[in-house]
């Protein structure tokens, strides 16, 4: 902007208008575009981050491991304003397709960006990874696992509303996102 002003005011610098004019317009466009985007830390949706225990959720429909329940939970949470991430055990690919599947395969299947899907390494339990990610991002966890073995290391699992239960009832997905009585897991709430 200063270069454009100088080019317009000082007679010997009038040729600079050819460079400073488009540069000033591009800068103004980027500035206005940046102001129009609502920024949140890490790009979280208005409801915040939420971590999905993919290996738990994939058994929700009928006890058989399938990716459909995970996909449906991801879409439902996105519609509710959450930014979901999914963590799978290393054996998830074997359970679903008879072969190992890395993060990239699940990213494509779930339609999520690379930084929101993780398959833990073979021999590594997914539970502490899920709980650490949720703790680091001040997120909640979607799972029917109670994580009792990890309560000493992750005391937030005892906080009402931290663990979001869910499942299917009458073929319909339900998530206990808004538990009654201030957060204690209780009745099934339709999604």
N, C-alpha and C positions, 0 to 999 in steps of 0.2 A: 504494500500500500504506500509506503514511504517512497519507493522508487517510482511508482506511478504518479504520485503527487509532485515529485521533483521533475519528472519528464514533462508534466503539464505546465509547470510554473517556469522552469528555466529554459530559455529558448534553445540553447545548444544541446539539450538532452531530449529533444522531441522524438528521436528515433527509438528511445527506450520504451515508448508507449507500445511498440510492437511486441516487446517481451514482457514488460510489467503488467500490461492490461490483461492478457489472458491468464497470467499467473495470479493476479489479484482476484479475478473471477473464479478461478479454480479453488483458490484458498477460501473464498467466501462460500462457495458451494459446499466444500468439505466441512467448514465450520457449522453451517446451518444444518447439514445432514447429521453431524455429530450431536448437535443439540436436540435434534428430533428423535434420537435413539435413547430409550431409557436404559441407563447403565446400572447394572447390579454386579456385585463382586462375582467374578467367574461366570457371568451371564445367566445366573439363576433366574427362574421364573418368579412371578410375584409370590407364589406359595413357598418357594425355596427348593432346596435340593432334597432328594429322597433317594435312598439306596435300596435296590431290589435284590433280594437273595434269589438269584435266578434258579439255582438248583433246587430250592424249596418250592418256589412258585410254579416251576414246570410240572409239578406233580398235583397241582390243585384241582384240575378238572375231574379226573377220575382215578387218580393214583398212578396213572401211566405217565412216564415222562414225555411231555410234548412241549413244543415251543409256543403254541397258540396262547396258553394262559399268560406267558411272559409278555408276548406281544400285546395282548389285550390290556394287561395291567399298565404297560408303558404308555399306551395310547390314552387310557383313562386318566392316568396321572398328568399327562401333558395337557389334556383338556381341562383339568382342574387347576392348571397353572404351575404345576411342579416341574422341576428339571430332574428327570430320573436318570440314574446310572444303574447298571446291572453288573453283578459279580457272580461268576459261575465257578463251581468246583472244576478241577482238571478233567474229571470223568464225564462232564456234561455232554460233550460231543459223542462219546461212546454210547451213552444212554440214549441219545436222540438218533444217531445215525450209524452206530457201530464203528466209528473211527474218531480219532482226536480232532477237535476243532479249536482253533486258536481264536483270539479276540477278533481278528479281521472277519472271520466267517460269521460270527455272531453279530458283529456290527452291521453287516449287510442284511442278515436275516431280520434284525430288529429295526433297521433304518435309523440307527443312532450314530453319532459321530464317534470317532476312534477313542477319544478321551472319556467316553461314558460307558464303555464296555470292557470288562476284564475277565479273563480266565486265569485263575491262580495256577502256579506251577505245580506239577505232579509232586505229590508227597506233602504239599502245603495245605493246611485246612483253610477253607474260605472264610470261616466265621471271624477270626481276628481281622482279616483284611476288610470285611464288610463293616465291622464295628469300628475299626480305626478310621476308615473313610468317612463313615457317618459322623464320628467324633470330630475329625478334622474339618469337616464342612458344616458342622452344626446341623446335621441332617437327621431324618428319621429313617427307619428301616422297615421295609415291607417283607414280612416273613411270618410263618407260623411257628418258627423255631423260637424257643424262649432263651437260648444262649446261656443257660444256667452255669455251664462250665467256665464262662468268661465273665461272670458277674463281678469278681474281685478286681479284674483289670479294667473293666468297662462298667462302672457303677450306673451310668446313664440308662442301662437297659431296664432298671427298676423305675425310672421316671415314667409317669403316666403319659401315654401318647407317643413315646419314643419308638416302640415296636407297633407296627401297623399289621394287624391280623387281616386275613382275607380268605377267599375261597369262592366256591360256586354253590348256589342254592337254587334249585329249580332251573338249572342251566344258565342262571344269571350271575355275573361277577358281583361280589360284594367286597368292600374294603372298609375297615373300621377306622377311617380317616378322622372322623369326628366322634370319638367315643362319648357315650353319655356319662353323666356324673363326673365331669371334669377330667376325663382321660383314662379311667380304668377300662381295660378291655372288657367288653360285655357283649351286648346284643349285636346281631348281624345287621349291618346297615347296607342297604342296596347301594351299588356304585353309582 
